[in-house]
Amino acid sequence: MFGRRKKRKISKVDSLVGQNTQILGNVNFDGGLHVDGAIKGNVYATDQQSSVLTLSDRGTIEGEVRVPYVVLNGVVLGDVYANQHIELAPSARVEGNVYYGLIEMAVGAEVNGKLVRTAETEKLALALSHHSVVESEALPSTGVRPAATSLDG
C-alpha cells in the first residue's frame, strides 16, 4: 500500500503502423508496436515476456491479440490475451474476451465479452500455445499424414 510503487512497463516503439496504413494479414513483432492505423489479422508478440502493443484511439485491430503488455485506446474486434498487463484507456473498446494477468480499466472503456484473470500456470500455457501457433504459421503445410502403425489400434 504505502511505499509500494507501481512498476510501469516503459515502452519504446520499434514498429509503427501509421494512421493511413491498413495491414491485411497477421503481424508478428518483437519489442514495441504502436498502431494508429488498421490491422485485419492477428497480432502476436514473438517475445512473450517484454513486448508491448499500444493501440491509439485512431487504431483498430480485427483479429486475436497475444501480447504480454497491452495498452488499448482504440477498437479490437477479437479476443485479447495479455498474460502480464493490460491497460484499457477511456476510448478502448473490445468486442471479445480479455484474458489478463493484471488489468487497469479507465472510466469509459468498454469490453463486450468476458474478463478472465489468468493464474501464473495459465500465463505460461498461453505463452506456450502462442509459441506453437507462431511456429505452425511459419511452417508450410505438406498435406502428408503420418503412416498408421500397429500401435494405433
C-alpha positions, 0 to 999 in steps of 0.5 A: 500500500504505502511505499509500494510503487507501481512498476510501469512497463516503459515502452519504446516503439520499434514498429509503427503502423501509421494512421493511413496504413491498413495491414491485411494479414497477421503481424508478428513483432518483437519489442514495441508496436504502436498502431494508429492505423488498421490491422485485419489479422492477428497480432502476436508478440514473438517475445512473450515476456517484454513486448508491448502493443499500444493501440491509439484511439485512431487504431483498430485491430480485427483479429486475436491479440497475444501480447504480454503488455497491452495498452488499448485506446482504440477498437479490437474486434477479437479476443485479447490475451495479455498474460502480464498487463493490460491497460484499457484507456477511456476510448478502448473498446473490445468486442471479445474476451480479455484474458489478463494477468493484471488489468487497469480499466479507465472510466469509459472503456468498454469490453463486450465479452468476458474478463478472465484473470489468468493464474501464473500456470495459465500465463505460461500455457498461453505463452506456450500455445502462442509459441506453437501457433507462431511456429505452425504459421511459419511452417508450410503445410505438406498435406502428408499424414503420418503412416498408421502403425500397429500401435494405433489400434 
